[in-house]
Amino acid sequence: MRYGRAITLEGPFEQVQQDVRQALADQGFGVLTEIDVQATLKAKLDQDMEPYLILGACNPPLAHRALEADRSVGLLLPCNVVVRGDGDRVIVEAIDPGTMVTLTGLDAMAPVAEEAGRRLEAALSSLGPSAS
């Protein structure tokens, strides 16, 4: 089961993660949470890894609609976007909001997931040509 979309980009990690934030903002998403996995694993386990950020992106009107359909859907929010180093490239991955529909089984969630999916896809597409 595919549960996300990905794009591979060239460029410095710092610039790409800033571009991702802007692309999300352009689609009405704010970043509510940020987890620096690289720093956390180094601090807690003394383990090294490539740059790896998990951004918790939220579009408030869409989140509100989803929560109106099912208060427990908060377990699946916000939409996670991963920005991670891969050698000289940076991979950006976004959750497929359709997983909300699959996991909840609620038809009322479908229009919310479809709109969120369109917006996340637009954000990824604005970053470069190689989305998959």
N, CA, C and O atoms as a GROMACS GRO file, in nm:
protein
  528
    1MET      N    1   0.084  -0.118   0.000
    1MET     CA    2   0.000   0.000   0.000
    1MET      C    3   0.089   0.125   0.000
    1MET      O    4   0.171   0.144   0.090
    2ARG      N    5   0.071   0.208  -0.101
    2ARG     CA    6   0.143   0.336  -0.103
    2ARG      C    7   0.071   0.433  -0.012
    2ARG      O    8  -0.051   0.443  -0.017
    3TYR      N    9   0.144   0.502   0.068
    3TYR     CA   10   0.081   0.596   0.160
    3TYR      C   11   0.143   0.735   0.152
    3TYR      O   12   0.122   0.818   0.241
    4GLY      N   13   0.218   0.760   0.046
    4GLY     CA   14   0.278   0.890   0.031
    4GLY      C   15   0.323   0.918  -0.111
    4GLY      O   16   0.319   0.831  -0.198
    5ARG      N   17   0.366   1.042  -0.132
    5ARG     CA   18   0.422   1.086  -0.258
    5ARG      C   19   0.562   1.139  -0.230
    5ARG      O   20   0.589   1.189  -0.121
    6ALA      N   21   0.649   1.130  -0.328
    6ALA     CA   22   0.788   1.173  -0.306
    6ALA      C   23   0.840   1.246  -0.428
    6ALA      O   24   0.796   1.224  -0.541
    7ILE      N   25   0.935   1.332  -0.402
    7ILE     CA   26   1.007   1.402  -0.508
    7ILE      C   27   1.154   1.409  -0.465
    7ILE      O   28   1.183   1.428  -0.347
    8THR      N   29   1.244   1.393  -0.560
    8THR     CA   30   1.386   1.401  -0.532
    8THR      C   31   1.439   1.528  -0.597
    8THR      O   32   1.415   1.554  -0.715
    9LEU      N   33   1.511   1.607  -0.518
    9LEU     CA   34   1.557   1.737  -0.564
    9LEU      C   35   1.708   1.750  -0.550
    9LEU      O   36   1.770   1.684  -0.466
   10GLU      N   37   1.765   1.834  -0.631
   10GLU     CA   38   1.906   1.871  -0.621
   10GLU      C   39   1.912   2.000  -0.540
   10GLU      O   40   1.822   2.084  -0.549
   11GLY      N   41   2.017   2.015  -0.463
   11GLY     CA   42   2.036   2.141  -0.392
   11GLY      C   43   2.071   2.118  -0.247
   11GLY      O   44   2.059   2.007  -0.195
   12PRO      N   45   2.115   2.224  -0.182
   12PRO     CA   46   2.152   2.213  -0.040
   12PRO      C   47   2.028   2.184   0.045
   12PRO      O   48   1.920   2.239   0.021
   13PHE      N   49   2.045   2.100   0.144
   13PHE     CA   50   1.935   2.060   0.232
   13PHE      C   51   1.864   2.181   0.291
   13PHE      O   52   1.741   2.188   0.290
   14GLU      N   53   1.940   2.276   0.343
   14GLU     CA   54   1.879   2.393   0.408
   14GLU      C   55   1.790   2.470   0.312
   14GLU      O   56   1.681   2.513   0.349
   15GLN      N   57   1.835   2.487   0.188
   15GLN     CA   58   1.754   2.560   0.090
   15GLN      C   59   1.628   2.481   0.055
   15GLN      O   60   1.520   2.539   0.047
   16VAL      N   61   1.641   2.350   0.035
   16VAL     CA   62   1.525   2.269  -0.001
   16VAL      C   63   1.422   2.272   0.111
   16VAL      O   64   1.302   2.285   0.084
   17GLN      N   65   1.466   2.259   0.237
   17GLN     CA   66   1.366   2.258   0.344
   17GLN      C   67   1.296   2.394   0.354
   17GLN      O   68   1.178   2.400   0.389
   18GLN      N   69   1.366   2.502   0.325
   18GLN     CA   70   1.301   2.634   0.322
   18GLN      C   71   1.202   2.643   0.206
   18GLN      O   72   1.093   2.698   0.221
   19ASP      N   73   1.241   2.588   0.090
   19ASP     CA   74   1.151   2.587  -0.026
   19ASP      C   75   1.026   2.504   0.004
   19ASP      O   76   0.916   2.541  -0.038
   20VAL      N   77   1.043   2.393   0.074
   20VAL     CA   78   0.928   2.308   0.111
   20VAL      C   79   0.832   2.386   0.200
   20VAL      O   80   0.711   2.383   0.178
   21ARG      N   81   0.886   2.454   0.298
   21ARG     CA   82   0.801   2.535   0.388
   21ARG      C   83   0.721   2.639   0.308
   21ARG      O   84   0.602   2.659   0.333
   22GLN      N   85   0.788   2.704   0.213
   22GLN     CA   86   0.720   2.805   0.132
   22GLN      C   87   0.614   2.742   0.043
   22GLN      O   88   0.504   2.795   0.030
   23ALA      N   89   0.646   2.627  -0.019
   23ALA     CA   90   0.550   2.558  -0.105
   23ALA      C   91   0.426   2.517  -0.025
   23ALA      O   92   0.314   2.527  -0.074
   24LEU      N   93   0.447   2.470   0.098
   24LEU     CA   94   0.334   2.434   0.183
   24LEU      C   95   0.251   2.558   0.217
   24LEU      O   96   0.128   2.555   0.211
   25ALA      N   97   0.318   2.667   0.253
   25ALA     CA   98   0.248   2.791   0.286
   25ALA      C   99   0.166   2.841   0.167
   25ALA      O  100   0.055   2.890   0.184
   26ASP      N  101   0.222   2.828   0.048
   26ASP     CA  102   0.151   2.872  -0.073
   26ASP      C  103   0.022   2.793  -0.094
   26ASP      O  104  -0.069   2.840  -0.162
   27GLN      N  105   0.014   2.674  -0.036
   27GLN     CA  106  -0.106   2.589  -0.047
   27GLN      C  107  -0.193   2.595   0.078
   27GLN      O  108  -0.285   2.514   0.094
   28GLY      N  109  -0.163   2.689   0.167
   28GLY     CA  110  -0.247   2.709   0.285
   28GLY      C  111  -0.210   2.625   0.406
   28GLY      O  112  -0.286   2.617   0.502
   29PHE      N  113  -0.092   2.561   0.401
   29PHE     CA  114  -0.047   2.479   0.514
   29PHE      C  115   0.052   2.556   0.599
   29PHE      O  116   0.141   2.624   0.547
   30GLY      N  117   0.037   2.546   0.729
   30GLY     CA  118   0.137   2.596   0.821
   30GLY      C  119   0.210   2.476   0.881
   30GLY      O  120   0.154   2.367   0.887
   31VAL      N  121   0.332   2.496   0.924
   31VAL     CA  122   0.407   2.389   0.989
   31VAL      C  123   0.387   2.405   1.139
   31VAL      O  124   0.440   2.498   1.200
   32LEU      N  125   0.311   2.313   1.198
   32LEU     CA  126   0.280   2.318   1.341
   32LEU      C  127   0.386   2.252   1.426
   32LEU      O  128   0.413   2.294   1.538
   33THR      N  129   0.447   2.147   1.370
   33THR     CA  130   0.549   2.074   1.445
   33THR      C  131   0.668   2.048   1.354
   33THR      O  132   0.656   2.040   1.232
   34GLU      N  133   0.783   2.035   1.417
   34GLU     CA  134   0.904   2.000   1.345
   34GLU      C  135   0.986   1.906   1.433
   34GLU      O  136   1.014   1.937   1.549
   35ILE      N  137   1.022   1.793   1.377
   35ILE     CA  138   1.107   1.699   1.448
   35ILE      C  139   1.236   1.684   1.370
   35ILE      O  140   1.236   1.639   1.255
   36ASP      N  141   1.346   1.723   1.431
   36ASP     CA  142   1.478   1.706   1.370
   36ASP      C  143   1.529   1.569   1.415
   36ASP      O  144   1.591   1.555   1.520
   37VAL      N  145   1.501   1.469   1.334
   37VAL     CA  146   1.534   1.331   1.369
   37VAL      C  147   1.685   1.315   1.381
   37VAL      O  148   1.732   1.246   1.471
   38GLN      N  149   1.761   1.377   1.292
   38GLN     CA  150   1.907   1.367   1.297
   38GLN      C  151   1.959   1.415   1.432
   38GLN      O  152   2.039   1.346   1.496
   39ALA      N  153   1.916   1.532   1.476
   39ALA     CA  154   1.963   1.588   1.603
   39ALA      C  155   1.915   1.505   1.722
   39ALA      O  156   1.989   1.484   1.818
   40THR      N  157   1.792   1.457   1.715
   40THR     CA  158   1.736   1.379   1.825
   40THR      C  159   1.812   1.248   1.843
   40THR      O  160   1.846   1.211   1.955
   41LEU      N  161   1.838   1.177   1.732
   41LEU     CA  162   1.910   1.049   1.743
   41LEU      C  163   2.053   1.070   1.790
   41LEU      O  164   2.108   0.986   1.861
   42LYS      N  165   2.113   1.180   1.750
   42LYS     CA  166   2.249   1.210   1.796
   42LYS      C  167   2.248   1.239   1.946
   42LYS      O  168   2.331   1.187   2.020
   43ALA      N  169   2.153   1.321   1.990
   43ALA     CA  170   2.148   1.360   2.132
   43ALA      C  171   2.108   1.245   2.222
   43ALA      O  172   2.164   1.230   2.331
   44LYS      N  173   2.014   1.163   2.180
   44LYS     CA  174   1.960   1.058   2.267
   44LYS      C  175   2.033   0.925   2.257
   44LYS      O  176   2.043   0.851   2.355
   45LEU      N  177   2.085   0.895   2.136
   45LEU     CA  178   2.146   0.763   2.114
   45LEU      C  179   2.291   0.770   2.065
   45LEU      O  180   2.355   0.667   2.045
   46ASP      N  181   2.342   0.892   2.046
   46ASP     CA  182   2.474   0.913   1.990
   46ASP      C  183   2.490   0.841   1.856
   46ASP      O  184   2.595   0.784   1.825
   47GLN      N  185   2.384   0.845   1.776
   47GLN     CA  186   2.383   0.784   1.644
   47GLN      C  187   2.383   0.893   1.538
   47GLN      O  188   2.312   0.993   1.551
   48ASP      N  189   2.464   0.874   1.434
   48ASP     CA  190   2.471   0.968   1.324
   48ASP      C  191   2.381   0.921   1.211
   48ASP      O  192   2.368   0.801   1.186
   49MET      N  193   2.320   1.016   1.144
   49MET     CA  194   2.241   0.986   1.024
   49MET      C  195   2.234   1.111   0.938
   49MET      O  196   2.276   1.219   0.981
   50GLU      N  197   2.181   1.096   0.820
   50GLU     CA  198   2.166   1.209   0.728
   50GLU      C  199   2.064   1.309   0.783
   50GLU      O  200   1.985   1.275   0.872
   51PRO      N  201   2.065   1.432   0.732
   51PRO     CA  202   1.963   1.528   0.773
   51PRO      C  203   1.824   1.470   0.747
   51PRO      O  204   1.798   1.414   0.640
   52TYR      N  205   1.736   1.484   0.845
   52TYR     CA  206   1.602   1.423   0.835
   52TYR      C  207   1.506   1.504   0.922
   52TYR      O  208   1.515   1.502   1.044
   53LEU      N  209   1.415   1.575   0.857
   53LEU     CA  210   1.314   1.654   0.928
   53LEU      C  211   1.176   1.597   0.901
   53LEU      O  212   1.145   1.558   0.789
   54ILE      N  213   1.093   1.594   1.003
   54ILE     CA  214   0.952   1.563   0.988
   54ILE      C  215   0.877   1.692   1.018
   54ILE      O  216   0.884   1.744   1.130
   55LEU      N  217   0.806   1.743   0.918
   55LEU     CA  218   0.727   1.864   0.934
   55LEU      C  219   0.580   1.826   0.945
   55LEU      O  220   0.527   1.757   0.859
   56GLY      N  221   0.515   1.871   1.050
   56GLY     CA  222   0.372   1.847   1.068
   56GLY      C  223   0.296   1.964   1.007
   56GLY      O  224   0.286   2.070   1.068
   57ALA      N  225   0.243   1.943   0.886
   57ALA     CA  226   0.177   2.050   0.812
   57ALA      C  227   0.027   2.046   0.835
   57ALA      O  228  -0.035   1.939   0.835
   58CYS      N  229  -0.032   2.164   0.854
   58CYS     CA  230  -0.176   2.172   0.880
   58CYS      C  231  -0.238   2.285   0.799
   58CYS      O  232  -0.187   2.396   0.794
   59ASN      N  233  -0.349   2.253   0.735
   59ASN     CA  234  -0.434   2.352   0.670
   59ASN      C  235  -0.556   2.364   0.761
   59ASN      O  236  -0.641   2.274   0.760
   60PRO      N  237  -0.569   2.472   0.839
   60PRO     CA  238  -0.674   2.480   0.940
   60PRO      C  239  -0.816   2.454   0.890
   60PRO      O  240  -0.889   2.380   0.957
   61PRO      N  241  -0.859   2.510   0.776
   61PRO     CA  242  -0.996   2.479   0.732
   61PRO      C  243  -1.016   2.330   0.702
   61PRO      O  244  -1.122   2.275   0.733
   62LEU      N  245  -0.916   2.267   0.644
   62LEU     CA  246  -0.928   2.123   0.614
   62LEU      C  247  -0.925   2.041   0.743
   62LEU      O  248  -1.001   1.945   0.757
   63ALA      N  249  -0.838   2.078   0.836
   63ALA     CA  250  -0.833   2.008   0.964
   63ALA      C  251  -0.967   2.020   1.036
   63ALA      O  252  -1.016   1.923   1.094
   64HIS      N  253  -1.026   2.138   1.033
   64HIS     CA  254  -1.156   2.158   1.098
   64HIS      C  255  -1.262   2.068   1.036
   64HIS      O  256  -1.340   2.005   1.107
   65ARG      N  257  -1.266   2.063   0.903
   65ARG     CA  258  -1.364   1.977   0.835
   65ARG      C  259  -1.343   1.831   0.872
   65ARG      O  260  -1.439   1.758   0.895
   66ALA      N  261  -1.219   1.788   0.877
   66ALA     CA  262  -1.190   1.648   0.913
   66ALA      C  263  -1.234   1.620   1.057
   66ALA      O  264  -1.292   1.516   1.086
   67LEU      N  265  -1.205   1.712   1.147
   67LEU     CA  266  -1.243   1.693   1.288
   67LEU      C  267  -1.394   1.698   1.308
   67LEU      O  268  -1.446   1.634   1.398
   68GLU      N  269  -1.463   1.773   1.225
   68GLU     CA  270  -1.609   1.775   1.232
   68GLU      C  271  -1.666   1.638   1.190
   68GLU      O  272  -1.769   1.595   1.243
   69ALA      N  273  -1.600   1.572   1.097
   69ALA     CA  274  -1.645   1.441   1.052
   69ALA      C  275  -1.613   1.332   1.154
   69ALA      O  276  -1.690   1.237   1.169
   70ASP      N  277  -1.500   1.347   1.223
   70ASP     CA  278  -1.459   1.244   1.319
   70ASP      C  279  -1.354   1.304   1.414
   70ASP      O  280  -1.242   1.331   1.373
   71ARG      N  281  -1.392   1.323   1.538
   71ARG     CA  282  -1.300   1.383   1.634
   71ARG      C  283  -1.173   1.300   1.652
   71ARG      O  284  -1.068   1.357   1.683
   72SER      N  285  -1.180   1.171   1.635
   72SER     CA  286  -1.062   1.086   1.652
   72SER      C  287  -0.962   1.097   1.538
   72SER      O  288  -0.851   1.044   1.548
   73VAL      N  289  -0.999   1.166   1.430
   73VAL     CA  290  -0.907   1.178   1.317
   73VAL      C  291  -0.784   1.260   1.355
   73VAL      O  292  -0.685   1.261   1.282
   74GLY      N  293  -0.790   1.327   1.470
   74GLY     CA  294  -0.672   1.397   1.518
   74GLY      C  295  -0.552   1.305   1.534
   74GLY      O  296  -0.438   1.350   1.534
   75LEU      N  297  -0.578   1.176   1.549
   75LEU     CA  298  -0.469   1.079   1.554
   75LEU      C  299  -0.389   1.076   1.424
   75LEU      O  300  -0.272   1.036   1.423
   76LEU      N  301  -0.451   1.117   1.316
   76LEU     CA  302  -0.388   1.114   1.184
   76LEU      C  303  -0.342   1.252   1.138
   76LEU      O  304  -0.289   1.266   1.027
   77LEU      N  305  -0.362   1.353   1.220
   77LEU     CA  306  -0.323   1.489   1.185
   77LEU      C  307  -0.201   1.530   1.265
   77LEU      O  308  -0.179   1.473   1.371
   78PRO      N  309  -0.122   1.624   1.222
   78PRO     CA  310  -0.128   1.692   1.093
   78PRO      C  311  -0.072   1.603   0.982
   78PRO      O  312  -0.028   1.491   1.007
   79CYS      N  313  -0.075   1.655   0.861
   79CYS     CA  314  -0.017   1.582   0.747
   79CYS      C  315   0.135   1.589   0.759
   79CYS      O  316   0.192   1.698   0.762
   80ASN      N  317   0.199   1.476   0.766
   80ASN     CA  318   0.345   1.475   0.779
   80ASN      C  319   0.413   1.489   0.643
   80ASN      O  320   0.373   1.428   0.544
   81VAL      N  321   0.516   1.571   0.643
   81VAL     CA  322   0.602   1.590   0.526
   81VAL      C  323   0.744   1.566   0.575
   81VAL      O  324   0.788   1.628   0.672
   82VAL      N  325   0.816   1.478   0.507
   82VAL     CA  326   0.954   1.446   0.544
   82VAL      C  327   1.048   1.510   0.443
   82VAL      O  328   1.027   1.503   0.322
   83VAL      N  329   1.152   1.572   0.494
   83VAL     CA  330   1.260   1.627   0.412
   83VAL      C  331   1.386   1.557   0.461
   83VAL      O  332   1.426   1.573   0.577
   84ARG      N  333   1.450   1.480   0.371
   84ARG     CA  334   1.565   1.402   0.415
   84ARG      C  335   1.677   1.402   0.312
   84ARG      O  336   1.653   1.398   0.191
   85GLY      N  337   1.798   1.406   0.362
   85GLY     CA  338   1.914   1.402   0.276
   85GLY      C  339   1.935   1.263   0.218
   85GLY      O  340   1.907   1.162   0.283
   86ASP      N  341   1.984   1.259   0.094
   86ASP     CA  342   2.015   1.134   0.026
   86ASP      C  343   2.137   1.160  -0.062
   86ASP      O  344   2.125   1.182  -0.182
   87GLY      N  345   2.255   1.156   0.001
   87GLY     CA  346   2.377   1.191  -0.072
   87GLY      C  347   2.375   1.337  -0.110
   87GLY      O  348   2.360   1.424  -0.024
   88ASP      N  349   2.390   1.366  -0.240
   88ASP     CA  350   2.387   1.504  -0.289
   88ASP      C  351   2.246   1.553  -0.318
   88ASP      O  352   2.227   1.666  -0.361
   89ARG      N  353   2.148   1.467  -0.295
   89ARG     CA  354   2.009   1.502  -0.325
   89ARG      C  355   1.929   1.515  -0.196
   89ARG      O  356   1.976   1.479  -0.088
   90VAL      N  357   1.808   1.567  -0.211
   90VAL     CA  358   1.716   1.577  -0.098
   90VAL      C  359   1.583   1.516  -0.142
   90VAL      O  360   1.530   1.551  -0.248
   91ILE      N  361   1.531   1.427  -0.061
   91ILE     CA  362   1.401   1.365  -0.089
   91ILE      C  363   1.297   1.433  -0.003
   91ILE      O  364   1.316   1.452   0.117
   92VAL      N  365   1.186   1.470  -0.067
   92VAL     CA  366   1.073   1.529   0.004
   92VAL      C  367   0.956   1.432  -0.014
   92VAL      O  368   0.920   1.397  -0.126
   93GLU      N  369   0.898   1.391   0.098
   93GLU     CA  370   0.786   1.296   0.095
   93GLU      C  371   0.668   1.356   0.171
   93GLU      O  372   0.686   1.418   0.275
   94ALA      N  373   0.549   1.336   0.117
   94ALA     CA  374   0.428   1.383   0.183
   94ALA      C  375   0.329   1.268   0.196
   94ALA      O  376   0.312   1.188   0.104
   95ILE      N  377   0.264   1.260   0.310
   95ILE     CA  378   0.163   1.158   0.334
   95ILE      C  379   0.049   1.176   0.233
   95ILE      O  380   0.017   1.288   0.194
   96ASP      N  381  -0.011   1.067   0.192
   96ASP     CA  382  -0.132   1.071   0.111
   96ASP      C  383  -0.250   1.085   0.207
   96ASP      O  384  -0.279   0.992   0.281
   97PRO      N  385  -0.319   1.200   0.206
   97PRO     CA  386  -0.431   1.216   0.298
   97PRO      C  387  -0.543   1.115   0.277
   97PRO      O  388  -0.630   1.100   0.363
   98GLY      N  389  -0.542   1.045   0.166
   98GLY     CA  390  -0.640   0.940   0.142
   98GLY      C  391  -0.632   0.830   0.247
   98GLY      O  392  -0.727   0.753   0.263
   99THR      N  393  -0.521   0.822   0.317
   99THR     CA  394  -0.511   0.722   0.424
   99THR      C  395  -0.613   0.750   0.534
   99THR      O  396  -0.655   0.658   0.604
  100MET      N  397  -0.655   0.878   0.550
  100MET     CA  398  -0.760   0.910   0.648
  100MET      C  399  -0.890   0.838   0.612
  100MET      O  400  -0.960   0.787   0.700
  101VAL      N  401  -0.921   0.836   0.483
  101VAL     CA  402  -1.043   0.771   0.438
  101VAL      C  403  -1.031   0.620   0.457
  101VAL      O  404  -1.122   0.556   0.507
  102THR      N  405  -0.918   0.566   0.416
  102THR     CA  406  -0.896   0.422   0.428
  102THR      C  407  -0.902   0.376   0.573
  102THR      O  408  -0.968   0.277   0.604
  103LEU      N  409  -0.835   0.448   0.661
  103LEU     CA  410  -0.828   0.406   0.801
  103LEU      C  411  -0.957   0.431   0.878
  103LEU      O  412  -0.993   0.352   0.965
  104THR      N  413  -1.027   0.540   0.847
  104THR     CA  414  -1.151   0.570   0.920
  104THR      C  415  -1.272   0.501   0.860
  104THR      O  416  -1.368   0.471   0.931
  105GLY      N  417  -1.267   0.475   0.730
  105GLY     CA  418  -1.382   0.416   0.663
  105GLY      C  419  -1.499   0.513   0.649
  105GLY      O  420  -1.610   0.471   0.619
  106LEU      N  421  -1.475   0.642   0.670
  106LEU     CA  422  -1.582   0.742   0.666
  106LEU      C  423  -1.586   0.812   0.530
  106LEU      O  424  -1.489   0.875   0.490
  107ASP      N  425  -1.697   0.799   0.462
  107ASP     CA  426  -1.713   0.866   0.333
  107ASP      C  427  -1.704   1.018   0.347
  107ASP      O  428  -1.658   1.086   0.255
  108ALA      N  429  -1.747   1.071   0.461
  108ALA     CA  430  -1.742   1.216   0.482
  108ALA      C  431  -1.599   1.269   0.481
  108ALA      O  432  -1.578   1.389   0.461
  109MET      N  433  -1.504   1.183   0.501
  109MET     CA  434  -1.364   1.224   0.503
  109MET      C  435  -1.307   1.238   0.360
  109MET      O  436  -1.207   1.305   0.340
  110ALA      N  437  -1.371   1.174   0.263
  110ALA     CA  438  -1.318   1.171   0.126
  110ALA      C  439  -1.296   1.309   0.066
  110ALA      O  440  -1.188   1.334   0.012
  111PRO      N  441  -1.393   1.402   0.071
  111PRO     CA  442  -1.368   1.532   0.008
  111PRO      C  443  -1.255   1.610   0.076
  111PRO      O  444  -1.181   1.683   0.009
  112VAL      N  445  -1.241   1.596   0.205
  112VAL     CA  446  -1.133   1.662   0.278
  112VAL      C  447  -1.000   1.605   0.232
  112VAL      O  448  -0.906   1.679   0.203
  113ALA      N  449  -0.991   1.473   0.227
  113ALA     CA  450  -0.867   1.406   0.187
  113ALA      C  451  -0.832   1.441   0.042
  113ALA      O  452  -0.715   1.461   0.009
  114GLU      N  453  -0.933   1.448  -0.044
  114GLU     CA  454  -0.907   1.482  -0.184
  114GLU      C  455  -0.850   1.622  -0.197
  114GLU      O  456  -0.754   1.644  -0.272
  115GLU      N  457  -0.908   1.718  -0.126
  115GLU     CA  458  -0.857   1.855  -0.133
  115GLU      C  459  -0.717   1.866  -0.073
  115GLU      O  460  -0.629   1.930  -0.130
  116ALA      N  461  -0.697   1.804   0.042
  116ALA     CA  462  -0.564   1.805   0.103
  116ALA      C  463  -0.462   1.741   0.010
  116ALA      O  464  -0.350   1.790  -0.004
  117GLY      N  465  -0.501   1.631  -0.053
  117GLY     CA  466  -0.412   1.563  -0.147
  117GLY      C  467  -0.376   1.651  -0.266
  117GLY      O  468  -0.261   1.654  -0.308
  118ARG      N  469  -0.475   1.722  -0.320
  118ARG     CA  470  -0.448   1.813  -0.432
  118ARG      C  471  -0.350   1.922  -0.390
  118ARG      O  472  -0.259   1.958  -0.465
  119ARG      N  473  -0.371   1.976  -0.270
  119ARG     CA  474  -0.284   2.084  -0.223
  119ARG      C  475  -0.141   2.035  -0.196
  119ARG      O  476  -0.045   2.104  -0.230
  120LEU      N  477  -0.128   1.918  -0.136
  120LEU     CA  478   0.006   1.863  -0.112
  120LEU      C  479   0.075   1.830  -0.243
  120LEU      O  480   0.195   1.853  -0.258
  121GLU      N  481  -0.001   1.775  -0.338
  121GLU     CA  482   0.056   1.744  -0.469
  121GLU      C  483   0.102   1.872  -0.538
  121GLU      O  484   0.208   1.874  -0.601
  122ALA      N  485   0.023   1.978  -0.528
  122ALA     CA  486   0.062   2.106  -0.588
  122ALA      C  487   0.189   2.160  -0.523
  122ALA      O  488   0.276   2.214  -0.591
  123ALA      N  489   0.200   2.144  -0.391
  123ALA     CA  490   0.321   2.190  -0.322
  123ALA      C  491   0.443   2.112  -0.372
  123ALA      O  492   0.546   2.172  -0.403
  124LEU      N  493   0.431   1.979  -0.380
  124LEU     CA  494   0.543   1.899  -0.430
  124LEU      C  495   0.578   1.934  -0.574
  124LEU      O  496   0.694   1.950  -0.610
  125SER      N  497   0.474   1.948  -0.657
  125SER     CA  498   0.497   1.977  -0.799
  125SER      C  499   0.566   2.111  -0.818
  125SER      O  500   0.643   2.128  -0.913
  126SER      N  501   0.539   2.206  -0.729
  126SER     CA  502   0.602   2.337  -0.744
  126SER      C  503   0.752   2.333  -0.714
  126SER      O  504   0.825   2.424  -0.752
  127LEU      N  505   0.795   2.229  -0.649
  127LEU     CA  506   0.937   2.216  -0.611
  127LEU      C  507   1.023   2.162  -0.723
  127LEU      O  508   1.143   2.190  -0.728
  128GLY      N  509   0.965   2.084  -0.814
  128GLY     CA  510   1.044   2.025  -0.920
  128GLY      C  511   0.966   1.922  -0.999
  128GLY      O  512   0.852   1.891  -0.964
  129PRO      N  513   1.026   1.869  -1.105
  129PRO     CA  514   0.955   1.785  -1.200
  129PRO      C  515   0.949   1.636  -1.169
  129PRO      O  516   0.883   1.563  -1.244
  130SER      N  517   1.013   1.587  -1.064
  130SER     CA  518   1.025   1.441  -1.052
  130SER      C  519   0.942   1.380  -0.938
  130SER      O  520   0.992   1.295  -0.864
  131ALA      N  521   0.816   1.423  -0.923
  131ALA     CA  522   0.731   1.364  -0.818
  131ALA      C  523   0.694   1.222  -0.856
  131ALA      O  524   0.675   1.190  -0.973
  132SER      N  525   0.683   1.135  -0.755
  132SER     CA  526   0.642   0.996  -0.780
  132SER      C  527   0.550   0.949  -0.670
  132SER      O  528   0.504   0.835  -0.672
   0.00000   0.00000   0.00000
